[in-house]
Amino acid sequence: MMKKQSKSPSRSPRLPALVLSHPDHERLAGLATAALDRIPDVAEELLAELDRARLVAPSRVPATAVQMGSKVTYEAGGNARTVTLVYPEDADIAAARVSVMTPIGAALIGLSEGQSICWTARDGRRHELKVIQVQPPQGKALA
């Protein structure tokens, strides 16, 4: 008798490990929960990311991990882009300040340099991005 393979034929890549500080996690969980009625797709994606994140004290977040306020250079579709990950009230596309409550923002939070993740844009298309470089938030001294 042949044994069934446990992997699905779609070959979903393993999700990368995430690291978040306790305060960022708490604020983001509240933000995502409050947004479930307005933007359920992004809110659910962010909540899923928060559920699998490893939580650490703010001083223990690696400097190479994307956190709120980090300046991130990532590559997607052969193009590199540098953005700052911010809360919705600070978002400004013209200034490359991307809200964590957008599909790309929810995909970036907690990733570290060199990690890749697939994410779904608002038009339903799947994309992959790779974090190239992370600069810690201004004013946060990290070990």
C-alpha positions as CSV (number, residue, x, y, z in Angstrom):
1,M,0.0,0.0,0.0
2,M,1.3,3.5,-0.9
3,K,1.6,6.1,1.7
4,K,0.0,9.4,1.0
5,Q,2.2,12.5,1.0
6,S,1.3,14.9,3.7
7,K,2.4,18.0,1.7
8,S,-0.2,19.7,-0.4
9,P,0.5,19.8,-4.1
10,S,0.4,23.7,-4.1
11,R,3.8,23.6,-2.3
12,S,3.1,26.5,0.1
13,P,6.4,27.8,1.3
14,R,7.0,27.7,5.0
15,L,6.3,31.0,6.7
16,P,9.3,32.9,8.0
17,A,9.8,33.4,11.7
18,L,8.7,36.7,13.1
19,V,10.0,38.7,16.0
20,L,7.9,41.5,17.7
21,S,8.1,43.5,20.9
22,H,5.4,43.0,23.4
23,P,4.2,46.7,23.2
24,D,4.1,46.6,19.3
25,H,2.2,43.3,19.4
26,E,-0.4,44.6,21.9
27,R,-1.0,47.8,20.0
28,L,-1.2,46.0,16.6
29,A,-3.6,43.3,18.0
30,G,-5.9,46.1,19.2
31,L,-5.7,47.9,15.9
32,A,-6.3,44.8,13.8
33,T,-9.2,43.7,15.9
34,A,-10.8,47.1,15.7
35,A,-10.4,47.0,11.9
36,L,-12.1,43.6,11.3
37,D,-15.4,45.2,10.2
38,R,-13.8,47.8,7.9
39,I,-10.9,45.9,6.2
40,P,-11.3,42.3,7.2
41,D,-8.8,40.9,4.7
42,V,-5.9,43.0,6.0
43,A,-7.0,42.8,9.7
44,E,-7.2,39.0,9.5
45,E,-3.8,38.8,7.8
46,L,-2.2,41.0,10.4
47,L,-3.8,39.0,13.2
48,A,-2.5,35.8,11.7
49,E,1.0,37.3,11.6
50,L,0.7,38.4,15.2
51,D,-0.4,34.9,16.3
52,R,2.8,33.3,15.0
53,A,5.3,36.0,16.1
54,R,7.8,35.4,18.8
55,L,7.4,38.1,21.4
56,V,10.3,39.7,23.1
57,A,11.1,42.8,25.3
58,P,11.7,45.9,23.2
59,S,15.4,45.8,24.0
60,R,15.6,42.2,22.6
61,V,14.2,42.9,19.2
62,P,17.0,42.3,16.7
63,A,18.1,45.5,14.8
64,T,17.5,43.5,11.6
65,A,13.9,42.8,12.4
66,V,11.1,45.0,10.9
67,Q,9.2,46.8,13.7
68,M,7.0,49.8,13.8
69,G,9.0,52.8,12.6
70,S,11.6,50.7,10.9
71,K,13.0,51.9,7.5
72,V,12.8,48.8,5.3
73,T,14.3,48.1,1.9
74,Y,12.6,45.2,0.2
75,E,12.6,43.7,-3.3
76,A,9.4,42.7,-5.1
77,G,9.0,41.8,-8.7
78,G,12.6,42.7,-9.5
79,N,12.3,46.2,-8.0
80,A,13.7,47.5,-4.7
81,R,11.8,50.0,-2.6
82,T,12.5,51.6,0.7
83,V,9.6,52.5,3.0
84,T,9.1,53.3,6.7
85,L,6.5,51.1,8.4
86,V,4.0,53.2,10.4
87,Y,0.7,53.2,12.2
88,P,-2.3,54.3,9.9
89,E,-2.4,57.8,11.3
90,D,1.2,58.4,10.2
91,A,0.9,56.9,6.7
92,D,1.9,59.0,3.7
93,I,2.6,57.2,0.4
94,A,4.3,60.3,-1.0
95,A,6.8,60.2,1.8
96,A,7.2,56.4,1.6
97,R,5.5,55.9,5.0
98,V,3.4,52.7,4.6
99,S,0.7,51.7,7.1
100,V,0.9,48.4,8.8
101,M,-2.9,48.2,8.0
102,T,-2.1,47.6,4.3
103,P,-1.4,44.3,2.7
104,I,2.3,45.1,2.2
105,G,2.6,46.6,5.7
106,A,1.1,43.5,7.3
107,A,3.5,41.3,5.3
108,L,6.5,43.3,6.4
109,I,6.0,43.4,10.2
110,G,8.3,41.2,12.1
111,L,10.4,40.0,9.1
112,S,14.2,40.1,9.3
113,E,16.8,40.9,6.7
114,G,17.1,38.1,4.1
115,Q,13.6,36.7,4.8
116,S,10.9,36.4,2.1
117,I,7.1,36.1,2.3
118,C,4.2,35.8,-0.1
119,W,1.4,38.3,0.3
120,T,-1.9,39.1,-1.4
121,A,-2.5,42.5,-2.8
122,R,-5.9,44.2,-2.6
123,D,-6.6,43.2,-6.2
124,G,-6.2,39.5,-5.1
125,R,-2.9,38.9,-6.9
126,R,-0.1,37.0,-5.0
127,H,3.3,38.6,-4.7
128,E,6.6,37.7,-3.0
129,L,8.9,40.2,-1.3
130,K,12.3,39.8,0.2
131,V,13.6,42.1,3.0
132,I,17.0,43.4,1.9
133,Q,17.8,45.9,4.7
134,V,16.3,47.1,8.0
135,Q,17.1,50.3,9.8
136,P,15.7,50.4,13.4
137,P,13.3,53.1,14.3
138,Q,14.8,56.5,15.1
139,G,15.2,57.0,18.8
140,K,15.1,53.3,19.7
141,A,18.5,52.1,20.9
142,L,18.6,48.3,20.3
143,A,21.2,45.9,21.6
